């Protein structure tokens, strides 16, 4: 359980970020409910007519033949490891 003081402190800081406080996350809620319904149908052996979400919904063009530069990849991997230590 979270102490009341932490809840009040978080509420005070949240007023600085008004867009975060008013964020409408109904799409996330719908996705969660659909995934839960698909899971429930699968584990109980029932048919489910809710389609899986489109994995490319927010990608305009997918380059399936992209060449990966290993030197650049190792550069970013090293930076990520350093940032995780913070």
C-alpha positions in Angstrom: 0.0 0.0 0.0 1.3 3.5 -0.8 1.6 6.1 2.0 -0.9 9.0 1.7 2.0 11.5 1.7 3.4 10.0 -1.5 0.0 10.2 -3.2 -0.4 13.9 -2.2 3.2 14.7 -3.4 2.5 13.0 -6.8 -0.7 14.9 -7.2 1.1 18.2 -6.6 3.7 17.4 -9.2 1.1 16.2 -11.7 -0.5 19.7 -11.9 2.7 20.9 -13.7 2.1 18.4 -16.5 -1.5 19.1 -17.4 -1.5 17.1 -20.6 -0.4 14.0 -18.7 -3.1 14.5 -16.2 -5.8 14.8 -18.9 -4.4 12.1 -21.1 -7.2 9.9 -22.7 -6.0 6.3 -22.6 -9.1 4.7 -23.9 -7.3 3.1 -26.8 -4.9 1.4 -24.4 -7.9 0.2 -22.3 -9.6 -1.2 -25.4 -6.4 -3.0 -26.5 -6.1 -4.5 -23.0 -9.7 -5.7 -22.9 -9.4 -7.3 -26.4 -6.1 -9.0 -25.4 -7.7 -10.3 -22.2 -10.7 -11.6 -24.2 -8.5 -13.4 -26.7 -6.4 -14.9 -23.9 -9.5 -16.1 -22.0 -10.9 -17.7 -25.1 -7.6 -19.4 -25.9 -7.1 -20.9 -22.5 -10.7 -22.1 -22.3 -10.7 -23.5 -25.9 -13.4 -21.1 -27.0 -13.6 -19.4 -30.4 -12.7 -15.7 -30.4 -13.6 -13.4 -33.2 -11.6 -10.4 -32.0 -8.8 -9.8 -34.6 -5.2 -9.3 -33.5 -4.0 -5.7 -33.7 -2.2 -4.7 -36.9 1.6 -4.7 -36.1 2.3 -2.2 -38.8 -0.5 0.3 -37.8 2.0 3.1 -37.0 4.6 2.3 -39.7 4.3 3.9 -43.1 6.9 2.0 -45.0 8.7 -1.2 -43.8 12.0 -2.0 -45.4 12.3 -5.8 -45.0 15.7 -5.9 -46.8 17.3 -3.3 -44.6 21.1 -3.6 -44.0 22.2 -3.4 -40.4 25.4 -1.5 -39.7 27.1 -3.5 -36.9 29.4 -0.7 -35.9 26.4 1.7 -35.4 24.5 -1.0 -33.6 27.4 -1.7 -31.2 27.7 2.1 -30.6 24.1 2.4 -29.5 24.2 -0.8 -27.5 27.2 0.6 -25.5 25.4 3.8 -24.9 22.3 2.0 -23.7 24.3 0.0 -21.2 25.8 3.2 -19.8 22.4 4.8 -19.4 21.0 1.8 -17.6 23.7 2.2 -14.9 22.3 5.6 -14.0 
